[in-house]
Amino acid sequence: MVFDILAYGFMQRALVSGIAIALMCSVVGLFLVLRRYSLFGDAIAHASFGGIAAGLFLGIYPIWVAFAVSILSALGLTKIREKFQISGDATVAILLSSGLAMGVILISLSGGFTVNIFTFLFGSILLVSLENTIMILGLAGIILVTILLLYRQLVYTTFNEEQAKVSGIPVEKLNYLLVVIAGITVVSSIQLVGILLISSLIVIPNVSAVLFGRGFKQTAILSMIFAVFSTVAGILTSYSFNIAPGGMIVLLSIAIFAVSLAIKSTGLLKNKTIVISKST
């Protein structure tokens, strides 16, 4: 049965794209979760909704507009936080609301909701094209390689920003780079789970992995395993039962989180926080 499904080209593209997106979201999301930016992905996703609506309104490919809006919004949000010392949750709420409001206004001006808008809201990974698959793979490769090259500096900055500054690490530049990467990751992931569910793919696998209280590297690996498993199983299950893949992927992620909580409650997981070893 599974091998029959894999014979279809659209399913192959969906799985390849889904795995790449899952890896991006788990890796980037771990840094966001540990920095207490869990809702940052949700804010960027809603900002991208405004970009998608603008693209459809102007007759431009909406994903490219969403990339531009998301990156500019992420940089603007970070700059506002640094300059005016506004709390993180307040700036996230402002960005979330403004992106959603802009999208609703542009959609109303263009004649209301369309099928295209709903695919962006809820995801359409089974409809992903070969061109989009190549684009997702390329972006995933660039992002993962960038994080690998800057791994030590990013980890150091995540856990002790002040000490990282003293050590000569360009903390501000790294912060800007991380939010740009987060913006690219969010827009790339829209086709998998949609705007409304993207934050769950960034947050839930990482929170589940953090519960196991291992070192940073082990936590990252666990997060990737959880994300890839829920994505692959979600896509295959959704096709078999004719249900929305985005919702199925998120439900499986929540199921993994519930199992992790159950294991944690048994006392088998004694460590409560991530332990950063010298080899990190």
N, C-alpha and C positions, 0 to 999 in steps of 0.2 A: 504493500500500500504506500509506504513512505517513498520507496524507489520509483513508483509510478508518478507520484507527485513531483519528485525531483526531475523528472524528464521534461517538464514544462519549462520553457525559457523564462517566462515571467516569474515563476517560483524560484528559479536559480538566481535571477537578478534581485528578487526580494530578500532572499537569504543572505546573499553576499553583501548587499547594501545594509541589511539589518545588523549583521555581525560587525561591520565597520562602524556603524553608528553606535552600537552598544559599547564597543571598546572606547570610542571617543567620549561618550557620555560618562562612562564609569571612571575613566582616568581624570578627565577635567572636573567631573562632579566631586571627586574625592577632595580635591583642593578647595572647592567652593564650600563643601560641607564642613571641613575642618576649620575654615576661616569664618564660619557662621554666615555664609552667603547662600544658604539653602534656597531662598526665594529669588535669588538673583536670576536664575535660569527662567523662572516663571515670568519675571518682569521683562526680560529680553524677549521672551516668546510673545508676550502681548504687544511689545513694541514692534516686533516683526509683523504682527497682524496689521498694524497700521501701514507698514511698508508693502505688504502683499496687496492690501486694498488700494494703495496708491498706484502700484504697478498695474493692477487690473483697470483702474480708472483712467490711467494715462496710456494704456495699451502697450506697456513695457512688460517683459517677462518678469513676473512678480518675485521670483526667488532672488534675482539680482538686486532688485530694489530692497527686499527684505534684508539681504546681507548688508547693504549700505546703511539702512536705518538702524539695524541691530548693533552694528559696530559703533556707529556714531552715538547711539543711545548709551551703550555700555561705557564708552569713554567719557561722555558727558556726566553720567551718573557718578563715576569714580571721581571726576574733577570736582563736582559739586560737594561730594562728601568730604574731600580733602580741604577745599577752600572755605566752606561755610560750616563745617563740623556738624552737619545735620545727621541724625541717627540713620543707620543703615535701613531699618525697616520703613522709615518715613520716605526716604528717597526711592526705595523699591516700590512703595505704594504709589508714589507720584508718577513714576515711569510706567508702571502697569496701567494706571488709569488713563494717562495721556495717550498711550499707544492704542488702547482699546477704544477710547473716544474718537481718535482720529480715524480709525478703521471703520467704526459705525457710521460716522458722518460721510466718509467717501463712498461707502457701500450704499447709503441712502441716496446720495446724489447720482449714483450710477444705476439706480433702478432696483435696489434690493439685493438680497442674498441669492447667490447662484450656486450651481453644482460645484464650480471651482472653489468657491469659498469654503464649502462644507468639506471638501477633500483636504484643504489646508487646516481646518479646525480639528478634524478627527483622524487625519492620516490616510494615506492611500498607497502603502508600500507595495501592494500587489500590482499596482499600476505603474510602478517606477520604470522609466525608460532606460535603454542602454546608455544614453548620454548622461543621464542623471546618476546612474550607477558608477560610471567612470569618474564623474565629478566628485561623488561621495568618497570613493576609494582614494582619489588624489588628495582631497582635503584631510581625510583621516590619516593618510601616510605623513603628510606635512605636519599635522598637529602632534601626532604621536612621536615623531622623530624630534620635533622641537622640544617637547616635554622631556624626552629622554636625554637630550643634550644639556638641558638646564635643570635636570632632576635635583641635584644636590642644592642648588641655589633656591629653587622653588620650595623644597621641603624646609630648608633653613628659614626662609622668609615666612612660611606658613606657621611655623611653631614659635618663632621668636624674631619678630620683625625688627625690634629695636637692636637686638644683638647682631642681626644681619646687617643693619646699617653701619654699626660700629666696625664690623668686619670688612667693610668696603663693598658689599654686595649692592648693586643698583636696584634697591627695593622698589622705588617708584616706577622705574621702567618695567620691572618684572610684573608689577601689579597691573599696569596698563596692558602689557602683553597678555596676561592671563584673562583679562576681561574681553579682549579682542578675540582670543581663542574661544572663550565661552560663547560669545556672540555667534561666531562661525559654527560652532558645534550645535547650538540651538537651532539655527536656521537649517542646517544640514539634516537635523533630526525630525523636522516637521513632517516630512513625508512618511516617517515610520509611525509615530504615535499622535501627530497633530499638535497644534498650538496648545490645546486645552490640557494635554496630558504630558507634555515634554518634561516638565519639572519633576514628575514622578520617576522618569527613567534616569534622571540625573541624581536624584536624592535617595530613592528607596534602596537600590542595590548597595550603595555606599553605607547607608545607615545599618543595613543588615550585616555588612562585612565588619563595620566598626564594633558591633556587639561581641564579636569573637575576641576582641582585645589583643590582637597580634601586633607585630611590628608593621611599620608603614608599608613595606614591600608586600608582606603577606596580606595585609588588608586590601591593597590595590589589586592583587591577583584574585583574591576572593570576590571582590566587587566585579571584576571583569567576568569571572566565571558565572556569577549570579545574573549579570546583565545579558551575557550571550545566551545562557540557558533559557531565560525567560523570553528573550527575543525569538530564538529559533523555535522553541516549543509553542510560543504564542502564534507565530506565523503559520506553522503546520496545523495547529489546532483550529485556528480561525478559518483556514481554507477547508478543512474537513467538515466543520459544522456550520460553515457559511455565516460567520459572525465577524464583527469588526476586529481586525488584528491589533489595533492600538489598545483597545480596551482589554483584550485578552492578554497582551504582553504586560500591562500594568497589573492586572489581577494576579498573574503568576508571580510578579515581583512582590506583591503584597503577601502572597502565600509563602514565599521564601522568607520574607520578613517575619511572618507569624511563626514559622518553624524556628527561625533564629531566636526569637523571643522565648519560645518554649524551651529550647536548649539552654538558653541563658538562665531561665528561671529554675532549672534543675540543679544549678550550681556547678555544672560541668565546666562552664567558662568563668574562671576566677578573676581574670584580668578585666578591669573596668575601662581602661583607656588604652589608646594606642601607645605602644612602647617603641621609642626610636632607638634602635641599636647603633653601635658605632659603624656598622657596615652600611647603614642607610645612606 
